[in-house]
Amino acid sequence: FVGNSLPVRHLDSFAAPSEKTLHVHANRGASGIDGTVSSALGVAAAANAPCALIVGDLALLHDLGGLLAARRHALKLAIVVLNNDGGAIFRRLPIAAHGAPFEELFITPHGLSFAPAAELFGLGYARAEDRDAFERAFAGALAAPGTTLVEVPFDNAGTQRRSDALRAGIDAALRRKL
């Protein structure tokens, strides 16, 4: 299950082709990100296979109460939360040049870790600071008997700079070929 905003855009941009058959689900809430966790848990309840959710931090915060269903109904879901401390997708807009007001009103940084939320709802939890840690944590989450939250913290602005540089490099390479 892929959350809206950056997760689905990252999937579109960077997912490698695969011979595996994958069933990809998504939900578009009234505000775009609301209901993501609850929808993914619904898919997990009906799935006869391992199920994962990749979700942004703000989307998880908008549907935090949905995690109660995971505990109440003993659902199995590997939740990967991309914690970039706010709405990084808005860095793609021209308003991003406006500094402090932009940060407060569009990025809406929260400064939170999701470990207490996992504890509150009785979920497994892992924090993955690098790729190796993520691969171990994600494999563990898929193998766990219940729902596990894997938090992946990363630098909001730095990620946008790297993404912009990657796109510019691809654009330049394509222009040289034409």
C-alpha positions as CSV (number, residue, x, y, z in Angstrom):
1,F,0.0,0.0,0.0
2,V,1.5,3.3,-1.0
3,G,0.7,6.6,0.7
4,N,0.0,9.8,-1.2
5,S,2.4,12.8,-1.5
6,L,6.0,11.8,-1.8
7,P,5.8,8.0,-1.3
8,V,3.7,7.4,-4.4
9,R,5.9,9.9,-6.4
10,H,9.1,8.1,-5.2
11,L,7.6,4.8,-6.3
12,D,6.7,6.2,-9.7
13,S,10.2,7.8,-10.1
14,F,12.6,5.2,-8.6
15,A,11.0,1.8,-8.4
16,A,13.0,-0.8,-10.3
17,P,11.2,-3.1,-12.8
18,S,10.5,-6.5,-11.4
19,E,9.3,-9.9,-12.7
20,K,7.4,-10.3,-9.4
21,T,3.7,-9.9,-9.4
22,L,2.9,-7.1,-6.9
23,H,-0.5,-5.8,-6.0
24,V,-0.2,-2.1,-5.3
25,H,-3.0,-0.3,-3.5
26,A,-3.5,3.4,-2.7
27,N,-6.2,5.6,-1.3
28,R,-7.0,9.3,-2.0
29,G,-8.5,10.9,1.0
30,A,-10.4,14.2,1.0
31,S,-7.2,16.0,1.9
32,G,-5.1,13.5,0.0
33,I,-3.4,11.9,3.0
34,D,-6.2,11.2,5.4
35,G,-7.3,7.6,6.0
36,T,-4.1,6.0,4.6
37,V,-3.3,3.9,7.6
38,S,-6.9,2.7,8.0
39,S,-7.2,1.8,4.3
40,A,-3.9,-0.1,4.4
41,L,-5.0,-2.0,7.5
42,G,-8.2,-2.9,5.6
43,V,-6.1,-4.3,2.7
44,A,-4.0,-6.2,5.3
45,A,-7.1,-7.7,6.9
46,A,-8.2,-9.1,3.5
47,A,-4.7,-10.1,2.2
48,N,-3.5,-13.7,2.1
49,A,0.1,-12.5,1.7
50,P,2.6,-10.2,3.4
51,C,1.4,-6.6,3.3
52,A,3.4,-3.4,3.7
53,L,2.5,0.3,3.8
54,I,4.9,3.1,2.9
55,V,3.6,6.3,4.3
56,G,4.8,9.8,5.0
57,D,5.0,11.2,8.5
58,L,2.2,13.7,8.1
59,A,-0.1,11.1,6.6
60,L,0.6,8.8,9.6
61,L,-0.1,11.6,12.0
62,H,-3.4,12.3,10.2
63,D,-4.6,8.7,10.7
64,L,-2.7,7.8,13.9
65,G,-5.9,6.5,15.5
66,G,-6.3,4.0,12.7
67,L,-3.4,2.0,14.4
68,L,-5.9,1.0,17.1
69,A,-7.4,-1.4,14.5
70,A,-4.0,-3.2,14.1
71,R,-4.0,-4.0,17.8
72,R,-7.7,-4.6,18.3
73,H,-7.9,-7.0,15.3
74,A,-4.4,-8.5,15.5
75,L,-3.7,-7.3,11.9
76,K,-0.3,-8.0,10.3
77,L,1.2,-5.0,8.4
78,A,4.7,-3.7,8.0
79,I,4.4,0.1,8.2
80,V,7.4,2.1,6.8
81,V,7.1,5.7,7.8
82,L,9.3,8.2,6.0
83,N,9.9,10.7,8.7
84,N,11.3,13.9,7.0
85,D,9.7,16.1,9.7
86,G,7.0,17.5,7.6
87,G,5.5,18.0,4.1
88,A,8.6,17.8,1.9
89,I,6.5,17.6,-1.2
90,F,5.8,21.4,-0.9
91,R,9.5,22.0,-1.5
92,R,8.7,21.5,-5.1
93,L,6.5,24.6,-5.2
94,P,7.7,28.2,-5.9
95,I,6.6,29.2,-2.5
96,A,9.5,27.3,-1.1
97,A,11.7,30.3,-1.7
98,H,9.9,32.2,1.1
99,G,11.9,30.9,4.1
100,A,10.4,30.9,7.6
101,P,6.7,31.4,6.7
102,F,7.0,28.6,4.2
103,E,8.5,26.2,6.7
104,E,5.9,26.9,9.3
105,L,2.8,26.9,7.1
106,F,3.7,24.4,4.4
107,I,6.3,22.0,5.7
108,T,4.7,22.0,9.2
109,P,7.6,20.4,11.0
110,H,6.6,18.4,14.0
111,G,9.9,17.2,15.6
112,L,8.4,13.8,16.6
113,S,9.6,10.3,16.7
114,F,7.0,7.5,16.1
115,A,8.4,5.1,18.8
116,P,5.9,6.4,21.4
117,A,3.0,5.8,18.9
118,A,4.1,2.2,18.3
119,E,4.3,1.7,22.1
120,L,0.9,3.3,22.6
121,F,-0.8,0.9,20.2
122,G,1.3,-2.2,21.1
123,L,3.1,-2.4,17.8
124,G,6.6,-3.6,17.0
125,Y,9.0,-0.8,16.3
126,A,12.4,-0.3,14.6
127,R,14.3,2.8,13.6
128,A,16.4,2.5,10.5
129,E,19.2,5.1,10.1
130,D,20.8,3.6,7.0
131,R,20.0,1.1,4.2
132,D,21.4,-2.0,5.9
133,A,19.4,-1.2,9.1
134,F,16.3,-0.6,6.9
135,E,16.7,-3.9,5.1
136,R,17.0,-5.8,8.4
137,A,14.1,-3.9,10.0
138,F,11.8,-4.3,7.0
139,A,12.5,-8.1,6.7
140,G,11.8,-8.4,10.4
141,A,8.6,-6.4,10.1
142,L,7.4,-8.7,7.2
143,A,8.2,-11.8,9.3
144,A,6.6,-10.4,12.6
145,P,3.3,-11.9,13.7
146,G,1.6,-8.5,14.1
147,T,2.0,-4.9,12.9
148,T,5.5,-3.3,13.1
149,L,6.3,0.3,12.4
150,V,9.7,0.9,10.8
151,E,10.7,4.6,11.1
152,V,13.1,5.9,8.5
153,P,14.3,9.4,9.4
154,F,15.9,11.6,6.8
155,D,16.8,15.2,6.1
156,N,13.9,17.0,4.3
157,A,15.9,19.7,2.6
158,G,18.9,17.5,1.8
159,T,16.7,14.9,0.1
160,Q,15.1,17.5,-2.1
161,R,18.6,18.8,-3.1
162,R,19.7,15.3,-4.1
163,S,16.4,14.6,-5.9
164,D,16.8,17.9,-7.9
165,A,20.4,17.0,-8.7
166,L,19.4,13.6,-9.9
167,R,16.6,15.0,-12.1
168,A,18.9,17.6,-13.5
169,G,21.5,14.9,-14.3
170,I,18.9,12.8,-16.1
171,D,17.6,15.8,-18.0
172,A,21.2,16.8,-19.1
173,A,21.9,13.2,-20.2
174,L,18.7,13.0,-22.2
175,R,19.4,16.4,-23.9
176,R,22.9,15.2,-24.9
177,K,21.3,12.1,-26.6
178,L,18.8,14.2,-28.5
